[in-house]
Amino acid sequence: MFKNILIIGHSNIGDVIYDLAVITPLHKAYPKAQISFFVSYRCQDIVSGYEGINRIIIFDRHGKHKGFLNRLRFTADLRKEKFDLVIVLSSSLNHIFMGVPNVWCARRQASKKYSHPVDKYIDLLHFHGVNTEDFSFRFNLTKADDIFWEDFSKKKGILSNDTLIGILPLAAWSLKSWPIERWNKLAEILKNQYGIKVLNLAKMPNSDLGRRIAKEISKEIIPADKTSLSQAKALLKRCQLFIGPDSSLLHLSSCMGVETVGLYGATSSEYFYPYFHRHNIVFPEKKLSCVPCYPGKKPVCCANGTKRNFGACMEEISVESVLDVIQEKLNLK
C-alpha cells in the first residue's frame, strides 16, 4: 500500500490536462496516500484545486530552478520527500536521482505507439492493478473563479438564461487556426438566428497576425482574451458548447464535460483528439495530400512563405459544416 505518491507530468498545458486522468483512479485505490503532482510553472493553474491532488510541486526552469546547481538542489529536496511510488508520464529523468523504490513509467509500458495519451495512462494503471473502470476528470472551481464569473457576466451583459458558445479563433500555431472571417460569419448567424452569444477565449499575441485578428474580429463576439487559465476554466464551465482548433482549451473543454467541437486540418486527430468528443471533429471538405502536416514527415507547404496566415486545409472547413454540428448538438434544427 503506497502512502506517498509523486506524479511527474508534462510541461505543456494540453499534455498536463490529460496527465490528470490518473488522479481519480489512484485516489480511489490508495485513499490514505498523499498524492503530489510535479508540474511546470506555466501549468500550475490547470492543476490547482484539482480533486485528489494533495500537493503541487512546481518546477520553474526559467526562474528559481534555472541552471544546473539549482536543478540539483531541487532534485535533492525531492529525494528528501521519501516518495514510495513515482509515476512518470513524461520523458523526465528526475526520478532516476530520487532513490524511489517503485517507478511506473508510461513510456516503458506503452504498447500502442499511436493511442491517445489517456488510453496509455489508463493501460499503465490497469497493468499495475489499479481499477480504472470509472475514471473521470474532476476540475474544481474556486470561490475566486465564481466571483470572477459574476463580475465578468455583469460587465458583458450575459444573462443566466443566455446560451453561450466559447471559441478559440487563434491557436498558438497560426496554421491550425480557422480564418477570422469564418468565425465572424458563424457568430453573426448564431446571434441573428438563435440569439446565441459567442465568447472569444483566445489570447491575441503581440504580433502582426495577433493585432490584425484583434482588429478584424467581430464586435458581436465577446472578448475574454485577457483571462488566466483558472478564469478560462470558469468561463468554459458556463459555456453550452466550445469550438476551436487543436489546442489546450479544446482538450480542457472536453475534459470538463462541455460539448466540444474540434476543427482539425494541420494536425492529426489520430491520437491527440478531444478525448470525450472525437465524434464532433470537423475536417476539411477537400482532401489535401499534405494533411496532416503534423506530426509526420510531410513538408509544411503553407509555411513556405510569409503571406499565408492560416493553413490551406483550415480554409477548406466551411461555416456551414461547423454550423451543422452546432445545430445538432444544441438541438437547434
C-alpha positions as CSV (number, residue, x, y, z in Angstrom):
1,M,0.0,0.0,0.0
2,F,1.6,3.3,-1.1
3,K,1.5,6.3,1.2
4,N,3.5,9.0,-0.6
5,I,3.0,9.1,-4.4
6,L,4.6,11.6,-6.9
7,I,3.3,12.0,-10.4
8,I,5.7,13.6,-12.9
9,G,3.7,15.2,-15.6
10,H,4.5,17.2,-18.7
11,S,5.4,20.9,-19.2
12,N,2.8,21.8,-21.8
13,I,-0.8,22.7,-20.9
14,G,-2.5,20.3,-23.3
15,D,-0.4,17.4,-22.1
16,V,-0.9,18.2,-18.4
17,I,-4.7,18.2,-18.9
18,Y,-4.6,14.5,-19.9
19,D,-1.9,13.7,-17.3
20,L,-4.7,14.3,-14.7
21,A,-6.5,11.2,-15.9
22,V,-4.5,9.1,-13.4
23,I,-5.6,11.1,-10.3
24,T,-9.1,9.8,-9.7
25,P,-8.2,6.0,-10.0
26,L,-5.1,6.5,-7.8
27,H,-7.1,8.4,-5.2
28,K,-9.7,5.6,-5.0
29,A,-7.1,2.8,-5.0
30,Y,-4.9,4.5,-2.3
31,P,-7.3,6.8,-0.3
32,K,-4.8,7.3,2.5
33,A,-1.9,8.2,0.3
34,Q,-0.6,11.8,-0.2
35,I,-0.6,12.4,-4.0
36,S,1.8,15.1,-5.2
37,F,1.8,16.4,-8.8
38,F,5.1,17.6,-10.3
39,V,4.3,20.4,-12.9
40,S,5.9,23.2,-14.7
41,Y,5.4,26.8,-13.5
42,R,3.2,27.7,-16.5
43,C,0.7,24.8,-15.9
44,Q,0.0,25.3,-12.2
45,D,-3.4,26.9,-12.8
46,I,-4.6,23.8,-14.6
47,V,-3.7,21.6,-11.6
48,S,-4.6,24.0,-8.9
49,G,-7.8,22.8,-7.0
50,Y,-8.0,19.5,-8.8
51,E,-9.8,17.0,-6.7
52,G,-7.5,14.2,-5.4
53,I,-4.2,16.2,-5.5
54,N,-2.9,17.0,-2.1
55,R,0.2,18.9,-3.1
56,I,1.5,20.7,-6.2
57,I,5.3,20.7,-6.7
58,I,6.2,23.4,-9.2
59,F,9.3,23.2,-11.3
60,D,10.3,26.7,-12.6
61,R,13.0,26.0,-15.1
62,H,13.2,29.6,-16.2
63,G,13.1,31.1,-12.7
64,K,14.4,29.8,-9.3
65,H,15.3,26.4,-10.7
66,K,17.3,27.7,-13.7
67,G,20.8,26.4,-14.0
68,F,22.5,23.1,-13.2
69,L,23.1,23.8,-9.5
70,N,19.6,25.0,-8.8
71,R,18.2,21.9,-10.5
72,L,20.5,19.7,-8.5
73,R,19.3,21.3,-5.2
74,F,15.7,20.8,-6.4
75,T,16.2,17.1,-7.1
76,A,18.0,16.7,-3.7
77,D,14.9,18.3,-2.0
78,L,12.6,15.9,-3.8
79,R,14.8,13.0,-2.6
80,K,14.2,14.0,1.0
81,E,10.4,13.6,0.5
82,K,10.9,9.8,0.5
83,F,8.2,9.0,-2.1
84,D,7.4,5.3,-2.2
85,L,5.9,5.5,-5.7
86,V,6.7,7.7,-8.7
87,I,4.6,7.7,-11.8
88,V,6.4,9.1,-14.8
89,L,4.0,10.3,-17.6
90,S,6.6,12.4,-19.5
91,S,10.1,11.9,-20.7
92,S,11.5,13.4,-17.5
93,L,14.6,11.7,-15.9
94,N,14.2,13.4,-12.5
95,H,13.1,10.2,-10.8
96,I,16.4,8.5,-11.6
97,F,18.2,10.6,-8.9
98,M,15.5,10.3,-6.3
99,G,16.1,6.8,-5.0
100,V,12.4,5.8,-5.1
101,P,11.7,2.1,-4.7
102,N,8.8,1.9,-7.2
103,V,8.6,3.6,-10.6
104,W,5.8,3.3,-13.1
105,C,6.8,4.7,-16.4
106,A,4.2,5.4,-19.1
107,R,6.7,5.3,-22.0
108,R,8.2,2.0,-20.8
109,Q,4.7,0.4,-20.5
110,A,3.0,1.8,-23.6
111,S,2.2,-0.8,-26.2
112,K,0.4,1.3,-28.8
113,K,2.6,4.0,-30.4
114,Y,-0.4,6.0,-31.7
115,S,-3.0,5.7,-29.0
116,H,-4.5,8.6,-27.1
117,P,-2.4,9.7,-24.0
118,V,-5.4,9.0,-21.7
119,D,-5.6,5.4,-23.0
120,K,-1.9,4.9,-22.4
121,Y,-2.2,6.1,-18.8
122,I,-5.2,4.0,-18.1
123,D,-3.4,1.0,-19.5
124,L,-0.4,1.8,-17.3
125,L,-2.6,1.9,-14.1
126,H,-4.5,-1.2,-15.2
127,F,-1.2,-3.1,-15.7
128,H,-0.3,-2.3,-12.1
129,G,-3.6,-3.5,-10.7
130,V,-5.4,-0.1,-10.3
131,N,-9.1,-0.2,-11.1
132,T,-9.8,2.3,-13.9
133,E,-13.4,1.4,-14.8
134,D,-14.9,4.7,-13.6
135,F,-12.1,7.2,-14.1
136,S,-13.1,10.8,-14.6
137,F,-11.7,14.3,-14.7
138,R,-12.5,16.5,-11.7
139,F,-11.7,20.1,-12.3
140,N,-12.9,22.3,-9.4
141,L,-13.6,26.0,-9.5
142,T,-12.7,28.2,-6.5
143,K,-14.7,30.9,-4.9
144,A,-12.5,33.4,-6.7
145,D,-13.4,31.8,-10.0
146,D,-17.1,32.2,-9.2
147,I,-16.6,35.9,-8.2
148,F,-14.8,36.4,-11.5
149,W,-17.7,35.0,-13.5
150,E,-20.2,37.1,-11.7
151,D,-18.3,40.3,-12.4
152,F,-17.5,39.3,-16.0
153,S,-21.1,38.3,-16.9
154,K,-22.4,41.5,-15.4
155,K,-19.9,43.7,-17.3
156,K,-20.5,41.8,-20.6
157,G,-24.3,41.7,-20.3
158,I,-24.5,37.9,-20.1
159,L,-27.7,36.7,-18.5
160,S,-28.2,33.4,-16.6
161,N,-30.6,32.1,-19.4
162,D,-28.3,33.0,-22.3
163,T,-26.9,30.3,-24.5
164,L,-23.1,30.8,-24.6
165,I,-20.6,29.4,-27.0
166,G,-16.9,29.7,-26.4
167,I,-14.5,29.9,-29.4
168,L,-10.7,30.0,-29.9
169,P,-10.1,31.9,-33.2
170,L,-6.4,31.9,-33.0
171,A,-4.2,28.9,-32.0
172,A,-0.6,29.2,-30.9
173,W,0.4,27.8,-34.3
174,S,-1.5,30.0,-36.8
175,L,-1.7,27.3,-39.5
176,K,-4.1,25.4,-37.1
177,S,-6.4,28.4,-37.0
178,W,-9.7,28.9,-38.9
179,P,-9.8,32.2,-40.9
180,I,-11.2,35.0,-38.9
181,E,-13.9,35.9,-41.5
182,R,-15.4,32.4,-40.9
183,W,-15.6,33.0,-37.2
184,N,-17.3,36.4,-37.8
185,K,-19.9,34.8,-40.2
186,L,-20.6,32.0,-37.7
187,A,-21.1,34.4,-34.8
188,E,-23.4,36.5,-36.9
189,I,-25.6,33.5,-37.8
190,L,-25.7,32.3,-34.2
191,K,-26.7,35.7,-32.9
192,N,-29.3,36.6,-35.6
193,Q,-30.9,33.2,-36.0
194,Y,-30.7,31.8,-32.5
195,G,-29.8,34.6,-30.1
196,I,-26.6,32.8,-29.0
197,K,-23.7,34.8,-27.6
198,V,-20.2,33.9,-28.7
199,L,-17.2,34.3,-26.3
200,N,-13.6,34.7,-27.6
201,L,-11.2,32.9,-25.3
202,A,-8.0,33.2,-27.5
203,K,-5.1,35.2,-26.2
204,M,-4.0,37.6,-29.0
205,P,-0.2,37.6,-29.4
206,N,1.7,40.8,-29.8
207,S,2.4,40.0,-33.5
208,D,1.2,41.3,-36.9
209,L,-1.3,38.5,-37.1
210,G,-2.5,38.9,-33.5
211,R,-3.0,42.6,-33.9
212,R,-4.8,42.0,-37.2
213,I,-7.2,39.4,-35.7
214,A,-7.9,41.7,-32.8
215,K,-8.8,44.5,-35.2
216,E,-10.9,42.4,-37.6
217,I,-12.8,40.2,-35.1
218,S,-16.5,41.0,-35.0
219,K,-17.7,43.4,-32.3
220,E,-20.5,40.9,-31.7
221,I,-18.0,38.4,-30.3
222,I,-17.5,39.0,-26.6
223,P,-13.8,39.4,-25.7
224,A,-12.4,37.3,-22.9
225,D,-8.8,37.1,-24.1
226,K,-7.1,38.6,-21.0
227,T,-8.0,35.9,-18.6
228,S,-5.8,33.5,-16.6
229,L,-6.1,29.7,-17.1
230,S,-8.1,29.5,-13.9
231,Q,-10.5,32.2,-15.1
232,A,-10.7,30.4,-18.5
233,K,-11.9,27.3,-16.6
234,A,-14.6,29.4,-15.0
235,L,-15.8,30.7,-18.4
236,L,-15.7,27.3,-20.1
237,K,-17.8,25.9,-17.3
238,R,-20.6,28.3,-18.2
239,C,-20.5,27.6,-22.0
240,Q,-23.0,25.2,-23.5
241,L,-20.5,24.5,-26.3
242,F,-16.9,25.2,-27.2
243,I,-15.4,25.3,-30.7
244,G,-11.7,25.5,-31.6
245,P,-8.7,24.1,-33.4
246,D,-6.4,21.5,-31.8
247,S,-5.4,23.5,-28.6
248,S,-5.1,23.3,-24.9
249,L,-8.5,24.9,-24.4
250,L,-10.2,22.4,-26.8
251,H,-8.9,19.5,-24.7
252,L,-9.7,21.2,-21.4
253,S,-13.2,21.9,-22.5
254,S,-13.8,18.2,-23.4
255,C,-12.4,17.0,-20.1
256,M,-14.6,19.5,-18.2
257,G,-17.7,17.9,-19.8
258,V,-18.5,20.8,-22.1
259,E,-19.8,19.8,-25.5
260,T,-16.8,20.3,-27.7
261,V,-16.3,20.8,-31.4
262,G,-12.8,20.4,-32.9
263,L,-11.6,21.9,-36.2
264,Y,-8.8,19.7,-37.5
265,G,-6.6,20.0,-40.5
266,A,-2.9,20.7,-40.0
267,T,-2.6,18.4,-37.0
268,S,-3.6,14.7,-36.9
269,S,-6.7,13.6,-35.0
270,E,-5.4,10.0,-34.9
271,Y,-4.2,10.1,-31.3
272,F,-4.5,13.6,-29.8
273,Y,-8.2,14.5,-30.2
274,P,-10.6,15.9,-27.6
275,Y,-11.0,12.8,-25.6
276,F,-14.7,12.7,-25.0
277,H,-15.7,14.4,-28.3
278,R,-13.8,12.7,-31.1
279,H,-17.2,12.3,-32.9
280,N,-17.5,16.1,-33.0
281,I,-14.4,16.8,-35.1
282,V,-15.0,18.8,-38.3
283,F,-12.5,18.1,-41.1
284,P,-11.6,19.9,-44.4
285,E,-14.2,19.2,-47.1
286,K,-11.5,19.0,-49.7
287,K,-8.8,16.3,-49.2
288,L,-5.3,17.6,-49.5
289,S,-2.3,15.4,-49.9
290,C,-0.3,17.3,-47.3
291,V,-2.9,16.8,-44.5
292,P,-1.9,16.3,-41.7
293,C,1.5,18.0,-41.7
294,Y,2.0,17.4,-38.0
295,P,3.1,15.1,-36.6
296,G,4.8,13.5,-39.5
297,K,7.5,14.0,-42.2
298,K,5.3,15.8,-44.7
299,P,6.5,19.2,-45.6
300,V,4.6,22.1,-44.2
301,C,3.7,23.6,-47.5
302,C,1.8,26.6,-46.0
303,A,4.8,27.7,-44.1
304,N,6.9,28.2,-47.3
305,G,6.3,31.9,-47.4
306,T,5.1,34.6,-45.1
307,K,1.8,35.7,-46.7
308,R,-0.4,32.8,-45.7
309,N,-1.7,33.1,-42.1
310,F,-4.0,30.1,-42.0
311,G,-3.4,26.6,-43.3
312,A,-4.9,25.8,-46.7
313,C,-6.6,22.8,-45.0
314,M,-8.3,25.0,-42.4
315,E,-9.6,27.2,-45.2
316,E,-11.4,24.1,-46.6
317,I,-13.6,23.9,-43.5
318,S,-16.9,25.7,-44.3
319,V,-19.1,27.7,-41.9
320,E,-22.0,25.5,-42.9
321,S,-20.2,22.3,-41.8
322,V,-19.4,23.8,-38.4
323,L,-23.0,25.2,-38.1
324,D,-24.4,21.7,-38.8
325,V,-22.6,20.2,-35.8
326,I,-23.7,23.1,-33.5
327,Q,-27.3,22.7,-34.6
328,E,-27.2,19.0,-33.9
329,K,-25.5,19.3,-30.5
330,L,-27.7,22.1,-29.2
331,N,-30.9,20.8,-30.8
332,L,-31.4,23.9,-33.0
333,K,-32.7,22.1,-36.0
